[in-house]
Amino acid sequence: MVGTGGPVAPFSVWDYVVFAGIVLGAAGIGLFQAIRSRRDNSSQEFLLGGRQMSAVPVSMSLTASFMSGITVIGTPAEAYLYGTPFWLFGFSYAIMSTVSAEIFVPLFYRLGITSAYEYLEMRFNKVIRVIGTSMYITQTVITGLDLWGVLVATGVVCIIYCTLGGLKAVIWTDVFQMVVMLAGFVAVIVRGAILQEGLTKIWDDARQGERLNAFDFSPDPLRRHTFWTIVVGGSLMWTSIYAINQSQVQRYISCRTVTHAKLSLYINMVSLWVTVSLAVFSGLTMYSIYKDCDPITNKDVGALDQMLPYLVMDILSEFPGVPGLFVAAAYSGTLSTVSSSINALVAVTMEDFVKPLWTSMTEKQASLLNMGLSVVFGAVCIGMAAVASQMGSILQAALSVFGMISGPLLGLYVLGMFFRCANSSGGLVGMITGLLLTLWVGIGAQMYPPLPEKTRPLPLSTEGCIYNNTQNFTTMSPWSSTQTLIPTIPNRPALADSWYSLSYLYFSLLRIFILNAFLIKLYFNLDVTMTCGCKQRTIRPDLFVRKSDLFCFSSCDDCSTVQSYIDDKGFESHSGCDQSILPVTEYFTSHQLLYWYLSIQGSD
């Protein structure tokens, strides 16, 4: 009987058939794109799809790459144990999409970069670029690689279509995989609603189980999820992922125009809302079914991240092939994440390490090296998955590492894009110090998990279990999936309940604060001019954000054309360095400037 504990049915033959068919279908799409683009073997075609992608497929790929295996497995389990606060990430997604589209996209397009970290050398120096790229590679190898068994089983397929098809193969395969992931969530919700006699019953059970109390306005930074930790800390964390992470930047700079790139991020925002809503409601469905017989407490599963697979086999096993659809959804999520990682790792390695050293490399050599690096990074990803599988809860572990590593890089980009006073010495010292401090708090949090009064798991029961493996009837489940109870640790250090208990969403904020603090200190310690508070130094004006970049769709191409002419001619619209980021286009409409530009062209 569903929801009463005990073992569940194993995979049937039809489940394996459906699973294999979906995985092979994804691989087929990638190989088709490889064959279709075989005439153009250039490095730009392999890494950026020839910069000819449109907004819709890119937006779905953006969603699939970072809301993939982590979402399919982790988010429903999060909602099952902690309720609906995760829904508040919808605010974070909106802020992240707006900031990325209106500030970072125009800048990267204007510079024509392939690696996001090229900007760090343009604005600061080569050392900071190499450090930024190395941090990205470390971050990607650690966090993009959940589900060890999944990667071993399907890694070869992923490597094949990444190696032969490049970015186009990755993007179009992501579109297919995104559809499969959403179908998996819908199957769980529909079947759960049938078993529970309607969505209303699921909602009522969640309300009675205190799962709908999403808005907690406590200012306590040690609370795992509150309105402020999610909206403030979550926005910064997701901005660091979408704005400067190569896996995402590489997608939207592959679009044919700035307008398509911006639209891809806004469509991606809506896709993220849909995806997280389905994932959270799947978790509420799970709670409605298991509210009287928690599989973790009953020892039917050994980890929180095993909850959704257990639910699928419990409620869908009588429909041959449907459990295979869900498992394929989880596999698709992982394939999407790994393929994104492989392609991005190849791009930053080529642009930031290989090309600067091998300046005479031909297009054919670059193409062969791209494919060779794809195979190498694919193998590294599969090997490192064994390490990632030991990190505990995949959702929090992955997001924690993103926060620890991405925070100072985001701060460095923002400072470089808006402030002339930011220099390479201050940026380097602040970035390294911030990295060390947040690694300290992050590793401490892994060693000494926060106590339940900070993580606030909700009560679960085994009173309705028919098949019992334990005598405990009500308990609180842990935050980490590698244990069934938070052990009482004697001699728990004092920092464990303060510094180490800081919400993982504030890791990015912490590092940005530290980076700014060091730059402010250097600002006062260095010899600076008193007229405008910054050193008089020549910096390319196109390295700064312009007002014309913001909320510009239909006239973006005009603005960029005119501004390019202005930059080429060396015209400036400012009289002091505090205004250096404001171009001539601030004072005129794009159509006026286009008319002016065409008039000048006619007279040249």
N, C-alpha and C positions, 0 to 999 in steps of 0.2 A: 504494500500500500504506500502511495506517494506521501512523503513527509513524515514517516514514522521511524526512520532509521534503518540501518542494516545495509548490506551490500547491494549494489545496483548491477544491472545487466551489462555485459561486456559489449564491445563493438561487434556489429553483425557484418556479414559479407557486403551487404548493400551500403553500409556506412563507409567501408573501405573503398568501394567503387566510387561513391560520390566524392569522397575526399580526394582520391587520386585524380578523378576527372577535373575537379576544380583547380588543383595544383598544376596539372598538366595544361589546363586551359590558360592559366596565368603565364606559364612558361611559353605557350604557343603565341600569345600576344606579343611577348617580348621578342621572340625569334622572328615573328612576322615583321616587326618594326626594324629588326636588324637586317633582314633581307631587303626590305623596302628602301633602306638608306645605304645599301651596300656600295652605290656608286660614289657616294661622298664619304671618304674616309678621313676627312680633316679632323684635327683636334677639336675645333670649335663645334663641329657636328656631333662628335662623341660626347663632349662635356656639356654643351649648351643646346643641343638640338638645333644647331644652326641659327639660334635666336629667332625662331619662327613659330613658337608655340602660342596657342590662344589661351584665354583666361580660364575657361571652364575646366579643361583637363588638368591644367596646372593647379587650380584651386583644390580639386579633389585629391591630387597627389600631395599637396601641402597638408591636407587633413590626414591622409592615410599614413604619412611618414612618421608623424609624431603622436598621433592618436590611434595607434595600431595595436600591437600585441599588448602593450601596457593597458590600454583602455579596455580591450576585450576581456582580459582576465582580472585586472586590478580594480577598475571602477565599480562594477557591480558588487564585488566583495566589500569595497569601501562603503557603499550605500547600505549594505546588509548590516555592517557592524556599527557604523557611525551616523547613518541617516543621510539626509539630503544636503548638508552644507556644501558638498562638492558641486552642486548645481550653481552655486554662486560664482564658479569660475566663468560663467557666461559673461559677467561684468569684465573679468580679466581679459577674456578673448576679444571683447569689443575695444578695450583700451589698447591692447597689443596690436590689433589689426590696424587701427587708426594711426598709431605711432609709426608702425613699420611702413605703411603705405604712403604716408604723407611726409615722412622725414628721411627714411633710409632708402626707399626705392628710387626717388629722383636722384639722390646723390650717387648711388651705385651705377645707375644708368648713365649719368653724365660722365662718370670716370671710365666707363667701358671695361670694368674689371671682370675677371673670371673667378678669382679667389677673393672672398670677402676681406681677407687679411692683407691684400695688396694696399688697402687704404692705410693701414697702420704704418707701412713704410713711407707712403707718400706724405703722411701728416707728421710722423715722428721719425723713426729710423728703421734700419734693417733688423736690428736686434729685437725690437719689440714685435716686428712682423713674424720673425722666426719663433719667438716665445708664444705669440698668439696662435700660430698654426700648430705648434707642438701641444698646446693646451687643448685645442680642438680635437686633435688626433687621439689624445689620451681620453678625453671625455667621451668620444664616440665609441672607441673600442670597449670602454667599460659599460656604458649605459644603453647602447643600442642593441644589446645582445641577450635578451631574456629568453627563457624557455629552451634549456639545453637540448633536450630530446628533439624538439622541433627543428632546431638548427641543424643538427646532425642529419636528420631525415631529409631535409629539403634544401640544405645549403648548396649542394651541387647545382640544382636547378637554378637557383638564384645567381650563382656565379656565371653560369652559361649565358643567360640572357643579359646580364650586366656587361659581360665581357664583349659580347658580339653586338649588342644593340645600343649601348650608351644611354644617355639621358632620355631620349625619346622612348626607348623600350621601358625604362624605369617608370616614366610618367604614365604611359598608357596601361602598363600592368597595374600600377597603383589605382587607376580608375576602376578597373575590374575588381581588384581586391577590396576597394572601399564599398562597392555594391555588395560583395559577399559578406563583409563584416556587418553592415546594416541589416542584411537579411538574417544573419544569425541572431542579432538582438530581437528582431521582430518575431522570429520563430519562438524564442523563449517567452516573450511577453504574451503573444497570442495563446500559446498552450497554457501558460500560467493563468490567464484570464478565464479560459474554459474550465480548468480544474477548480478555480476559486469562485466560479460563477459570476464573473464580471470584474471589470477594472475598478468599480466602486468598492468592492470587497477588499481588493488589494490596497486601495488608498485608505480605507477605514482601518485595516490592520496596521498599516504604517503609522497612522495617527495615534492609535491606541498604544503602539509600541514606541512612541516618542521619536519616530524616524522623520517627522516632518518639521522639526524645530531647526530650520536652516539658519535663521538670523540671530546670531549671537554677537552682540556688539561690545563684548568685553575687550578692553584695550590691552589685556595681559598678553605680552609677546611670547609667553611660554605656552599658551594654549595652541594646540596643534592646528585647528581650523576654527577661525572666527571670521566675521565679516571683514575685519580689517586685515588679518593675515592673508586672506584670499584675494581681496580686492587690491591691496597695496603690494604685499609681497608677491602674490600670484601674478599680478600684472607685470611686475619687473622681471620675474622669472620667465614668463612666457614671451615677453618682449626680447629678452636675451636669446631665446630659442629661435624666434622667427625673424628678428631684425638682423642678427649678425652670425647666426649659425650657418655654416656653409651648406649643409643639407637643404635648408630652406632658401637661402639666398640664391643658390644655384638654380632653383626652380623658377623663381619669379624673374630673374634676369634673363631667363631663356625665352621670355615672352617677346613678341614682335614689337610692341610699343610700351611706353610707360603706362599708358591708359590700361592696356591689358594686364600689366603687372599689378597695378593698383586694384583693378577689379578682381583679380585672382585672390588677393588677400581679403577683400570684403566678402566675396562668395565663400571663401574658406571660413570666415567668421560664422556665417550662417550654417555651414556644414558642421563646424565644431559644436554649435548649439544643438543641432539635431543629434549628433553622435553622443554627446555627453548626456543629453536627455534620455535617449534610449538606453544608454548604459546604466544610468542611475535608476531608471524605472525597472530595468531588469533586476537590479539589486533589491528594490522594494518588492518585486514579485517573488524573489528568492526568500525574503523575510516572511512574506505572507504564507508561504508554503511550509517554512521551517520554524515558525515562531514558537511552536511547542516542542520541537525536537531539533536542537542545534547539532548539525553533523560534526562540528569541531569538538564540542563538549562530549558528545556521544562517541567520539573517536572513530567516526566513519571516514573522516579525512584527517590528514595530519598537518594541514596548513590552510591558512585563510585563502590563499590564492588557488586552492583546489576546489573551492566552493562551487564556482560556476560550472566547471566540467562535471562535478558530481550531480548538480541540479539537472543538467542537460540529459545525462544518462538516466536520471530518475524519472523525468517527466516525458521524455521524447523517445525512449528506447522502443516503444511499441510501434513507432513509425519508422520503418526501415529507410535509412538514408538521411533522415533529418539530423540525428546526432553527428553524422559525417559532415553535414553542412556547417554546423557550429564549430567543429574542430577545424574544418577548413578555414572558417573565419578567423580563428586564432592563429592558424598557420599563415594565412594571408597577411594578417597584421605583422607577423614577424618577418615574412618575406619583404613586405614593404619597407620596414625599418632597416633591414640589413641591406637591401638593394640601394636605398637612399644613402646609407653610410658608405657603402663601397664606392659608389660613383662620386660622392663628395670627397672622400679620402684620396681618390685618384686625382681629382681636380686640384686640391690644395698641395699635394705632393709634387705634381707637375709644375704648377705655377710658382710655388714658394720655395721649392728645393731644387728641382731638376733643371728647369729652364734658366735660372740665374747662373748655374754652373756650366750648363751645356748650351752655350749660346749659338753654336753652329748646327744644332739638331734640325734635321729635315722633317717635313710633314709625315713622311712614311715612317721614319724612326719614332716620331711622337705617337703615331697611331699604334704601332706595335708595343711601345712602352705603356700606353694607356691600357691596352688589353692585358699585358703582363701584370701591371700593378693591380688590375681588377681581380685577377686570380690570387695574387699574393694577399691582398687585403681580405678577400673572401675567406681564405684559409685562416688568417689571423682572427677574423670575427668568430668563426666556428670554434677555434681553440679557446679564445677568451670567454666564450659563453659558459664554460665550466666554472670559471671564476665568478662570473656574474650570478650564476645560479645559487651560489652560497651566500649572497648578500642579504637575504631576508626578503621582506615584502617588496615585490618588484616595483610596485607603483611608487612608494615613498623613496625607495633606494635610488631609483632612476632620477626622480625629480630632485632629490637631495644633491646628487652629484652634478646635475645641470646647474643648480643654484650655486654650488661651491665653486665651479669652474667658470661659468658664464658671467657671473656678477661683475668682476673687475673688468672684463673685456667690454661689457656694455658701458660701464662707466667711462672707460678710456675712449670709446667711440663718441659718446655724447660730449665729453670734454673737448675732444679734437674737432668736432663738428660745430660747436657753438662758441668756444673760447680760444682766442689767440694766445692767452696767457699759458695755456696748457703746454708743457714742454716734455721732451722725451725723458729727461732725468726724473722729474716728479712722477710721470706716468709709470716708469719702470719700477721705481721704489714703492709707490703705492700699490701697484698690481701685485708685486711679489709679496709684500707684507699682507695685503688682503687675502691672497691665496693661502698663505701659511696660517693665518688666524682662522679662516673659515674651514680649512682642513682640520684644524685643531677641534673646533666645535663639532664639525660633522663626524669625525672619527669618534670623538667622545660620545656623541649621541648614539652611534652604532654599538659602542661598548657598554654604555649605560642607558638603555632605552628609557624614555620619559615614563613616569608613573601614571596610572590610570586617571588620577585627578587632573592631569594635563592633557592627555590624549582623549579622555572622556568617551570610552566605548560604552555602548548601550547594552542593557541586560539581555541575556539570552536564556532559554529554558530547555530542559529535556524532559519535562513532565509528561509530554505526549508520546514519548518514544516507546514503541512496542519491542524493538530489538535494542537492548541496552548493553553497551560495553563499559559503562561506568556507573558509579553510585551517586555522582554529583548531579543534582537536578537543576540548579541555577548557577550561572557563573558569568564572569565578564571575560570576553575573548581578548587576546592580546593584540598589540599593534603590529607585531612582527610575525611573519608567517612561518618562521623556523622553530617556533616553540608554541606550546598550547597554553602556557601560563607565564606571566612575567615573574621570574623568580625573585625571591627576597634576597638581595645581595648584602651580606654583612660587610661592614666597612665601606659602604657606598660613599664616594667622595662628596664633599660639599658642593663642588661644581656640577655634580650630576643633576641636581634639582634646580639649578639656576642656569648657568652658561650652557651646559650640554642639553638642557631641555628647551632651548630656543626653537621656535617653530621652524621647520625646514624651509618654509616659504620665505623666511626672512634672510636666508643665506645671501641671496643676491643683493638685497638692500644693505646688509651688513658690509659687504665688500665694496659697494659703491660709496658708502659713507666713509669707509677707511681710505679709499682712493682719493676722495675729495679732501679729507683731512690732511693727507700728506701733501697734496698739491697746494692747499692753502698755506701750510707751513713753509713750503718751499717759496711760495709767493712772497711771504714776508721776510724770509731769510736771504733771498737773492737780491742782487742789485737791480731794481726795477725803476722804470720811469714813473714820475708822479703825475704826468699829464693824463694818461688813460689807464694806468695800472698794468701795463704789459710791456714786454721788451719789443723794441722796434726791429722786427725781422721780416724778411720777405717770405710770405706764404702764398701759395697759389689760391686765388679767390674761389676756384671751383671746388675746393676741399671743404667749404662751409655750406651750411644749410641756407637756402634763399627763401624769401617769402613767396616767390613765384612757384616754388615747389609744392606749396600747400594747397590742397583741394583744387587741383587744376586737372581737369579731364579733357574737355573738348579742345582746349587751346594749349595743351601741354607741348605738343610738337612745335607749335609756333614759338612758344616761350623758349624752348630749348634751342631752336634754330637761331633766334635772335640773340640769345645769351651767348651762344657759341661765337657768333660774329663779334659781339662786344668783347669777349675774352681775347679773341684772336687779335683785335685791333688795340687791345690794352686800355680801353676806356674804363674809367672808374667813376662811381657816383658818390664817393665818400671823401670826407676831409680829415677823418681821424680814425685810429685803428679800432675804436669801439664800434664803428659802423661798418667795418670791412666785410661783414657777411651779408650786407644788404646791397643787392645789385641794382642796376638801372631799372630793371623791370618792376621794381617796387613802385615806381612813380608813374608808370604808364600801363594801359591795358595791353594785352598781348596783340590785339588786332592793330592798335596804333603802332606798336613796335614793329609788327610785321610789315605794315605799310612803309614805315621809315626804313626798314631793312631793305625792302625791294627797291625803294627809291635810291638808296645808296648803291645797291648792286647795279642799277641802271647807269649810275654816274661813274662807276669804277672802270 
